Amino acid sequence: MNANEAIEYIHSVCWKGSVPGLERTRELLARMGNPEKQLKFVHIAGTNGKGSTAAMTASILQKAGYRTGLYTSPYIYRFHERMQIDGAEISDEDLAEITEYVRPFADAMAESPTEFELVCCVAFEYFKRRQCDIVVLEVGMGGAMDATNVIDTPEVAVITNIGLDHTEYLGDTVEKIAETKAGIFKENGHAVIYRGAPSVEAVFERVCAEKNVCLKKADFDGLVLQRHSLEGQVFDCGARKDLALPLLGDHQLHNAAVVLAIADTLIGEGWRITEQNIRDGLRDVRWPGRFDVVCRRPLFIIDGGHNPQCIEALVKNIEDYLRDRRVIALTGVLADKDYADMYKPVMPLVDRFVCITPPNPRRLPAAQLAEYLRRVGAEAVSCETVPDGVRTALELAGDDGAVLCFGSLYTIGAIRDALTGMVPASSDAL
């Protein structure tokens, strides 16, 4: 089996979609010898900000000298991104070898695991074989019944910003969703939470009390933005002053406050993390696809925002960073998303929409999206292909405008590939 065959097997049609429950994952891991029991974890759930929080946490642990695994989903450009050690993606050879090792165990099960469950088990085996000191583990969806929740009590369980998403699985109120996500809290453990509505925090407080979990809340009151630009942000958080962060947006400062609470919790548990490790980890973190400046001349920004909270953050970022520029939105969306709520907040800030069709079976055709946008008062054009869309957006933006891509994570890889072929090497591409 080579890497392409491994990925084809993982994506194969015999695997079901999202099916809550831990029994299949536990069975597969047991057949494999329970590699997860030889690892330590920071376990991160939430609606938004999980990936950024995980990346910052992993960066700090890596600076502290720990062999650090990072498991995230979905990937942006390539499948291998989902499993990293010390910032390096899993190799083709390791992915192929470990998938081939796991395959007979999975095939022997009476009830096949889902794709996500299979990938989790491959990741656990990979991190075990490479003797990671600690793994930053991002929940796929929810918490209690997510495949990652087969682990024992983690070093710290983390819940980031909570919002209404995947309500058919997780509940139709933020309190119900919080209850589901609090399922990652385990007896006698430690927890860190993003500050939210009192009713949401009350759920976390109750669950922590029931399970004797020590709860720490991120210090949002101590956050002070000193300055920001397209190069990054400098901020204070409580006693920590002049922290540099390349991730853009006010919401990333709040995610960073969560990360600082994680670091303090780990320090309290005996992990050797210095203040310089924290500063260096935040300064050097990389997390693509989140208001990500991929090219400066012309200014080209990619953002994976696709739910109401993400769009709220995107609107603020446009106001904070692009106020003096003409903004051309390059966008595509999945048909099952509530795209009316997605686009209305952004419309007053965008000069023109260039619509493309995401490379996904659930896609909304570009012409249909453009027709909707024109119907609600926006200027919009549709393009047959992603490269056509990139080319059109660049032409409309000109030298002094900005191209802002958002709407679906599934378009990001194709957009960046197309951009790479069009922008000259002297364009300050990042």
N, C-alpha and C positions, 0 to 999 in steps of 0.2 A: 504494500500500500504506500503510495506517495501522498504528499500533502493535498493535492487536488482530489485524489480519491477519498482521502479522509474527510474533507469538507463535503464532498458529494454524499458520502455515507451519512454524515451528521445531518445534512439537509434533506435526506431522502424522504420520499412521500410516505414511507411506512411509519414515520414518527408523527404522533398526534400534535395538536396545537397546545394551548395552555390548558392543562388539566390539574387543578389544585390537588394537593395531597403529597405526603412524604414517603409513602410506603414503597413506591418504585425506586426512588433514590436510595432509600435505606437498604433495600434488597440488593441493588447493584453494587453499592459500596461494600456491603458485607461480602459479596462474592469476590470483590477485589481485595479484601483484607482490611477494609476501613482505613484508607490513607488519611482521611480527614482527622482522625483521632491522634495523629502524630504532628498536628499543626496547631498554631495559635492564631487567633483571628481578631481583627476589628471588623465588626459586622454592621453594614450601613443600609438602612431602609429609608423610604421617603418618597414623595411624589416628584419633587424637583430638587436638583442640586446634589443628588447622590454621587454622580460621577465626578463632579468638581471637588466635592468634599473628600471622596476616596483618593483622587489624584494628589491633592494637597497633603493628606495624611501619609500616603505612601512616600511622597517626596521628602517629608520630614524624617520619617523612619529610615529612609535610605541615607540621608545626610548623617544620621546618627550611627551609621555603620552596620545596620541590620540588613541581612539578606531579605528583601521585601517583595512578596508576591502581590500582584494587583489583579483582581478579577472584576471585569465590568461588562455591561451590555446596554444597548446594542453596540456593535462596532460602527465606526464612521467610514473608514476607507478600506479596511481589510480585516477579515475574520481574526487574524492572529493578534489584533489589538486586545482581544478579550482576556488574554492571559499574558501577563508581563512579569518579569523579575528584574528589579533594579532598573526599570525604565526600558528594558529590551523585550520586544515581543517574542513569543514562543517561536522557535525555528520550524522550518518545514519538516526537518527530520524528526524533531521531538513530537510535533503534532501528529505526524504519520505513525510513528512508532507507538505512541501511547494510545491513539485511537484504535490501532490494530490490536493492542493488548486488551482494551476494554470491550471491543466488539463481540467476542464470543460469550462473554458474561452477559451482555445486553441481549444478544440473540437467544440465549438459553432461557430468558425469563418468560413466564406464561403471559404476563402483561407487559408489553414493551414500554420502556421509558419514553418520555417526550424528548424532543430535541434539546430543550433547555436543561433537562435533567441529565442527559447524556453529556452535554458540554460541561456541566458542573463537575461531574465525576472525572472527566478527562482532566479538568483543571486541578482538582484535588490531588490526583495521581502525579501530575506534573510538578506541583509545588512540593509534594513529599519527596519525589525523586531528586529534586534540586535543593533539598534541605533548607527551605526557607525558614528564617527565624520567626517571621510573622507574615500573615496574609491579610490584606485589606480586601474584604469580600463584599461586593455590592449585590444587594437583593435584586432579583429580576422584576418581580411584581408582588406587591402586598408585603407579607412578612411571615405570619404564622404558618401558612401552607406553601410558602415558596421553597423550592428545592434546596436553596442554600441554608435553610433553617434546620437541616439535619445535624449541624455542628453542635458540640457541647457548649457550655458557657464560654462566651468569648472574653477577651481581655476588656473590651468595651462594646456595647451595643449602641448604635447611633441612629437617630431618626431625624432626617432633614425636613425641609418645608413640606407641609401637608396641603393637598388640594384635591379637588374632585377630578379623578381620572380613573379609568377602568372600573367605573361604578357598577357595571354588571357583575363583576367578580368581588369587589371589595366593599360595597355599600354605597348608599346614595347620600350620605352626609359625611362631613369631615370627621365627626365623632366616631362613626362606624368605621371609617377608614383608619383612624388613629388606633382603634381597638385591634384591627387586623394587623397593623404594622407593629404594635406593641407586643405581638407574639414573638418577636425576636429577643425580648427580655427574658433572661433565664435566672433561675434561683441563685441568690447570693452573688449576683454579678454587679457590673457597673453600667450605667447608661448616661448618654449625653443627648440632649434634644435641642432642636431649633425652636426658638420661642414662637408661640402661636396664640390663637384665641384661648381665653381662659378655659372654655369648655374642652378644648383639645388637650391642653396641659393637664387638666383634671383627670382625663383618661390615663395619661402616662403616670401621673402621681399615684393613682389608685393601683395600677398594675404593679408599679415598683414597690409599693407598700405590701401588696399581697405576696410578692416573690422575694422580699428582702433585698431589693436592688438599690444600690446607692445611685441617686439621680443627680446629675449636674446639668444646669441650664446654661446655654450660651450667653455671654455677656454682650447683649445688644446695646444696653445703655452706655457702655464704655466705648462704643465705636465712634471714631471721629475721622472723617475723610480730610486729609491734609491737602492733597492735590491729585489730579488725574489727567491723563491724556491718552491718546491712542497707543502710547508706549506702555501704559500700566497705571497703577494706583499706589499711593503712599498713604498709610492710615495708622491711627492709634487704636489700641483695644485695651482699655484699662491701663495698667501700669506699663504695658508694652507700647513703645513709641516708635514711629517712623518705620513701620513694617512695609516692605515693598511687595507688590503682587502684580504679576503681568496679566491676570485675568480681569476683564473689564466688567463694570457694572456694579451698582449698589448692592444687588443681590449676592454678588461674589464676596463682598465684605462681610455680609451676614454668614455666608458659608464658611469664610475664614474664621469668624468668631466661634463657630461650631468646632472647627479643626483645632483651634487653640484650647478649647475645653477638652477635646480628645487627648491632646498632647499632655495637658495637665493631669488628666486621669491616668494616663499611662505612666507618667513620672511618679505619681502617687503609688502606683503598683510596682515600682522598682525598675522600670525601663529607663535606660540611661540616655536621656535626651536633654541636650543643653539648650540654652537660649539661642546660641549661635546656630545650632542645628535647625531650630524653628525658623529663624530668620532666613537662613539659606534655603530651606525647603520651600517656603512660601515664594521667595524671590525667583527660584528656578523651576517652579512647577510648569508643566505643559499639559494643556487639555484642549484638543482641537474641536472645532465645530461649535463653539459657544461664543458668539460675538467675536469671532476669530478673524483678525486682520491678516489675510493671506497674501495681500499685495498692497503696496502703498501708492504706486504710480502706475496705473490708476488705482484709486482706493477701492478695494474689493473685500467685503466682509461676509463671512459665512456664519450663520446661526441656525442651530437645530431646533429652535423653539417651535412647538406645535400644539401646546395646550394653553388655556387662558392665563395661567400664572406665568408661563414663559413669555407670552405675548405682552403681558403687563410689564415684565422686565425689559423686553425688547423696546417697547415704546419709550421707557425712561432712558434707555441707552441711546436711542435716536436723538432724543432731546438733549442729552448730555454731551454726546460726541459728534453728532452730525447736524447740529442746528444750523450751521452756516453753509451747508452743502445741498445741492440738488440730489435727492435720493431716488434711485431707480431700484425698484424691488424685483428681483428675479425669484419667482416662486412657483411651487407646485404643491399639491396637497392630495391626501388620500380621500377617496369618496366618502368613507365612513366617519370622517372627522366633521366637527361642527365648524365648517369653514366660515360661516357667517360671523360667528363670534370671534374667529381668529383675525379676520381682515378689517372689520369695522374700526377697532381702536387705532390701527396703523394708517388708515386711509388719509387722515388729515396731514400726515407727515411725509407722504410719498408722492412724488411728482407723477410717476407712471409705473404701472405694473407690467412686467414681461412674464407671461405664463408659460410654463413647461409641464410636461407630463412625467410624473415620477416613474422610475423603472420598477414598478411593483404591481402585482395583480390587482390590488385594491385601488389603483390609481384613479384620479379624476382627470379626464382628458383636458388638455390645456385650453382648447377652444371653449369648452363648457365653463371652465373657471373664468376665462376672460369675459365671456358673455355675462356671467353673474356679476363680476366686478363692474362692468359697464352699466349694468342695470341698476346698481346701487350708487352710481355717480362717479366712479373712478375712471381714469384713462387706462386702458389695458389693451395689450396685443398678445396674441398667442403665437408660439413657435412650434414647428414640427418636431424638432430634436433639441436635446440639451445643448449641444454646441451652437446651434442657431440662436438659442436663447441667450447664451453667454455673449455671443458676438453682438446681438442686438442690444443687450443691456450695456455693454461697454460703449457702443456707439452713442446711445442716448445719454449716458453719464458724461461723456467727454472728459476733458482734463481736470475740470474743477468739481465734478460731481462724485457720487459714491454709488457703487452697486452693493446692495444688501440682499443676500440670499437667505430665505427662511421659508418655513412651511412644512418641510418634511425631512427627516434625517435620511430618507432613502435617496434624495437627490444629491447629497453632498459630495459623494465620491465621484459621480459623473460630472458634476460642475467643476470640481477641482481638476479632474483629468482634462476637461475641455479648456479650462483657463490656462493650464500649463502649456498647451500647444499654441496659444494665441498671444501670450504676454511675453515680450522680449526679456532676455536675461538681465537687462539694465533697469528693470522696472521696480527694483527694490522688493521683489517677491520674498516672502518670509519662508 
